[in-house]
């Protein structure tokens, strides 16, 4: 089921990666602009999104599209949600941690999702009801027994504004219990790494739909849980996400409530 959509998702992500790699560490200063303060876009982002959209339009022209750079188009209930370069600031600075995220959603939620890390040649893929894979092999979340001793990923951006105060309280609530917390700068990759069992859990405020559209399906199909910071189902609209296995995810929710 959804085999053609899965193939399209992968093909599009790979096309985006092929568009990005020639730009990495070769961007000219004039090709990078600020959309808002400390929020960057480059010619690489635009080239990747164009390549992705062309691939998807060729295969499923009837579906809608939501891309970080070009916005929304179409009226179909099935919509491709695309981040052509998750980790743009990392890319601009030459820091080798970024990816392409492509997902298909319908009225029930995510259908297929792919996160492609071109530099490491890591392909994370999930289909609703069919599990998740890492480079073609089944993957599952970690078996970490709880927040104490967990290895966590998080993220924060300048755009948080006053919400950064809430984030610092959450960070303090986890700092003395986790064995390590990493902020690498790509939510899509963080979620993929939770699904793969590299991280035990993840939390972030203020994510956009394209930041997490593929990653949340990876986590769910790998056996993990997703909620908002209150433990509810409003995470896709609010962008406030907690992910992990049954124990880590619930203990993060409890810690933030306290």
C-alpha positions as CSV (number, residue, x, y, z in Angstrom):
1,X,0.0,0.0,0.0
2,X,1.2,3.5,-0.9
3,X,4.1,2.0,-2.8
4,X,4.0,4.6,-5.6
5,X,3.8,7.4,-3.0
6,X,6.7,6.0,-1.1
7,X,8.8,5.8,-4.3
8,X,8.0,9.4,-5.1
9,X,8.9,10.5,-1.7
10,X,12.3,8.9,-1.9
11,X,12.9,10.1,-5.4
12,X,12.1,13.7,-4.5
13,X,14.3,13.7,-1.4
14,X,17.2,12.3,-3.4
15,X,16.6,15.0,-6.1
16,X,16.7,17.6,-3.4
17,X,20.0,16.3,-2.1
18,X,21.6,16.2,-5.5
19,X,20.7,19.9,-5.9
20,X,22.1,20.8,-2.5
21,X,25.5,19.0,-2.5
22,X,27.2,21.2,-5.1
23,X,26.4,24.3,-3.1
24,X,27.8,23.0,0.2
25,X,30.7,25.1,1.4
26,X,30.6,26.9,-2.0
27,X,27.9,29.5,-1.4
28,X,28.7,33.0,-2.5
29,X,27.8,35.7,0.0
30,X,25.2,37.3,-2.3
31,X,23.3,34.0,-2.6
32,X,22.2,34.0,1.1
33,X,19.5,36.4,2.4
34,X,17.6,36.8,5.6
35,X,13.9,36.1,5.5
36,X,13.7,37.6,9.0
37,X,16.3,38.2,11.7
38,X,18.6,35.2,11.9
39,X,16.3,33.2,9.6
40,X,18.2,32.5,6.3
41,X,17.4,31.2,2.9
42,X,19.9,30.5,0.1
43,X,20.0,29.6,-3.6
44,X,20.6,26.1,-2.4
45,X,17.2,26.0,-0.6
46,X,15.5,27.3,-3.7
47,X,17.2,24.9,-6.0
48,X,16.4,21.9,-3.8
49,X,12.8,22.8,-3.5
50,X,12.5,23.3,-7.2
51,X,14.0,19.8,-7.8
52,X,11.7,18.2,-5.2
53,X,8.6,19.9,-6.6
54,X,9.4,18.9,-10.1
55,X,9.8,15.3,-9.2
56,X,6.5,15.2,-7.2
57,X,4.6,17.1,-9.9
58,X,5.7,14.6,-12.4
59,X,4.5,11.7,-10.4
60,X,1.5,13.1,-8.5
61,X,0.4,16.3,-10.2
62,X,-3.0,16.1,-8.5
63,X,-1.7,16.4,-5.0
64,X,-1.3,19.7,-3.1
65,X,2.1,21.0,-2.1
66,X,3.4,22.9,1.0
67,X,7.1,23.9,0.8
68,X,9.1,26.1,3.1
69,X,10.2,28.4,0.3
70,X,7.3,28.4,-2.1
71,X,4.4,28.0,0.2
72,X,1.1,26.2,-0.4
73,X,-0.6,25.3,-3.6
74,X,-3.4,23.0,-4.7
75,X,-6.6,21.9,-3.1
76,X,-6.2,18.2,-2.8
77,X,-6.6,16.7,0.7
78,X,-3.3,14.8,0.1
79,X,-0.5,17.3,0.4
80,X,3.3,16.9,0.1
81,X,5.0,18.8,3.0
82,X,8.6,19.7,2.1
83,X,11.6,21.1,3.8
84,X,14.2,21.3,1.0
85,X,17.0,22.1,3.5
86,X,16.4,21.5,7.1
87,X,19.4,23.1,8.9
88,X,19.9,26.0,6.5
89,X,22.1,27.9,9.0
90,X,24.3,24.9,9.4
91,X,24.6,24.6,5.6
92,X,25.4,28.3,5.3
93,X,28.1,28.1,7.9
94,X,29.6,24.9,6.5
95,X,28.6,22.7,9.5
96,X,27.9,19.2,8.1
97,X,24.5,18.5,9.7
98,X,21.5,19.1,7.5
99,X,19.0,17.1,5.5
100,X,16.1,17.0,3.1
101,X,12.6,16.2,4.5
102,X,9.7,15.1,2.3
103,X,6.3,13.8,3.6
104,X,2.8,13.1,2.3
105,X,-0.1,13.9,4.6
106,X,-3.8,13.3,4.2
107,X,-6.8,14.0,6.4
108,X,-5.7,11.2,8.8
109,X,-2.1,12.4,9.2
110,X,1.2,11.4,7.7
111,X,1.1,8.7,5.0
112,X,4.8,8.5,4.0
113,X,7.9,10.3,5.2
114,X,11.5,10.4,4.1
115,X,14.5,12.2,5.7
116,X,17.6,12.1,3.5
117,X,21.1,13.0,4.9
118,X,23.2,13.3,1.7
119,X,26.6,13.8,3.5
120,X,26.2,10.5,5.5
121,X,24.1,8.8,2.8
122,X,21.5,8.0,5.5
123,X,18.0,7.4,4.2
124,X,15.2,7.2,6.8
125,X,11.8,6.1,5.5
126,X,8.4,5.3,6.9
127,X,5.0,4.4,5.6
128,X,1.9,4.5,7.7
129,X,1.2,1.1,9.2
130,X,4.2,-0.5,7.6
131,X,7.1,0.4,9.9
132,X,10.3,2.4,9.4
133,X,13.6,1.7,7.8
134,X,17.1,3.1,7.9
135,X,19.0,2.5,4.7
136,X,16.6,-0.3,3.9
137,X,16.9,-2.0,7.3
138,X,14.1,-2.0,9.9
139,X,14.7,0.5,12.7
140,X,13.2,1.0,16.1
141,X,13.4,3.5,18.9
142,X,15.7,3.0,21.9
143,X,14.7,0.9,24.9
144,X,16.0,3.5,27.4
145,X,13.9,3.0,30.6
146,X,13.3,6.7,31.4
147,X,14.5,10.2,31.5
148,X,17.3,9.5,34.0
149,X,20.4,8.7,31.9
150,X,18.7,9.4,28.6
151,X,20.5,10.9,25.6
152,X,18.3,13.7,24.3
153,X,18.1,16.1,21.3
154,X,16.5,19.5,21.4
155,X,16.4,22.7,19.4
156,X,15.7,26.4,19.8
157,X,15.8,29.4,17.4
158,X,15.9,33.1,17.6
159,X,12.2,33.2,16.5
160,X,11.2,31.7,19.9
161,X,11.2,35.2,21.3
162,X,9.7,35.3,24.8
163,X,9.0,31.6,24.6
164,X,12.7,31.0,25.2
165,X,12.1,31.5,28.9
166,X,9.7,28.5,28.8
167,X,12.4,26.5,26.9
168,X,15.0,27.3,29.6
169,X,12.8,26.0,32.3
170,X,12.3,22.8,30.3
171,X,16.0,22.6,29.8
172,X,16.7,22.9,33.5
173,X,14.1,20.2,34.2
174,X,16.0,17.8,32.0
175,X,19.6,18.9,32.4
176,X,20.3,17.2,35.7
177,X,18.6,13.9,34.7
178,X,19.7,13.3,31.1
179,X,23.2,12.0,30.5
180,X,23.5,14.3,27.5
181,X,21.5,16.9,25.5
182,X,22.4,17.9,22.0
183,X,21.3,20.9,19.9
184,X,22.6,20.1,16.4
185,X,20.3,22.4,14.4
186,X,18.0,20.1,12.3
187,X,14.8,19.0,13.8
188,X,14.0,16.6,10.9
189,X,17.3,14.8,11.5
190,X,16.8,14.8,15.3
191,X,13.5,13.1,14.9
192,X,15.0,10.6,12.4
193,X,17.7,9.8,14.9
194,X,15.1,9.3,17.7
195,X,13.4,6.8,15.4
196,X,16.7,5.1,14.8
197,X,17.4,4.7,18.5
198,X,20.4,7.1,18.4
199,X,18.6,9.6,20.7
200,X,16.2,8.5,23.4
201,X,14.0,11.5,23.1
202,X,13.5,14.9,21.6
203,X,11.8,18.2,22.6
204,X,11.4,21.5,20.9
205,X,9.1,24.6,20.7
206,X,8.0,26.5,17.7
207,X,8.5,24.0,14.9
208,X,7.0,24.5,11.5
209,X,5.0,21.8,9.8
210,X,7.8,21.1,7.3
211,X,10.3,20.7,10.1
212,X,8.5,17.7,11.5
213,X,6.1,16.3,8.8
214,X,8.4,13.4,7.9
215,X,10.2,13.0,11.2
216,X,7.1,12.4,13.3
217,X,6.0,9.5,11.1
218,X,9.5,8.0,11.4
219,X,9.2,8.1,15.2
220,X,5.7,6.7,15.2
221,X,6.4,3.8,12.8
222,X,9.6,3.0,14.7
223,X,7.5,2.5,17.9
224,X,7.7,5.9,19.5
225,X,5.2,8.5,20.8
226,X,4.6,12.1,19.8
227,X,2.8,14.7,21.9
228,X,2.7,18.4,22.6
229,X,4.3,19.7,25.7
230,X,1.1,19.2,27.7
231,X,0.9,15.5,26.6
232,X,-1.9,16.2,24.1
233,X,-2.5,15.9,20.4
234,X,-2.0,19.5,19.4
235,X,1.7,19.2,18.4
236,X,1.3,19.6,14.6
237,X,-0.6,22.9,14.9
238,X,1.4,24.3,17.9
239,X,4.9,23.1,16.8
240,X,5.6,22.1,20.4
241,X,6.8,18.6,20.2
242,X,8.0,15.9,22.6
243,X,9.1,12.5,21.1
244,X,10.5,9.3,22.4
245,X,9.7,5.9,23.6
246,X,6.9,5.2,26.1
247,X,9.0,5.9,29.2
248,X,11.1,8.8,28.0
249,X,8.3,10.6,26.3
250,X,6.0,10.4,29.3
251,X,8.7,11.4,31.7
252,X,9.5,14.5,29.6
253,X,5.9,15.5,29.6
254,X,5.7,15.0,33.4
255,X,8.9,17.0,33.9
256,X,7.6,19.9,31.9
257,X,4.3,19.9,33.7
258,X,6.1,20.2,37.0
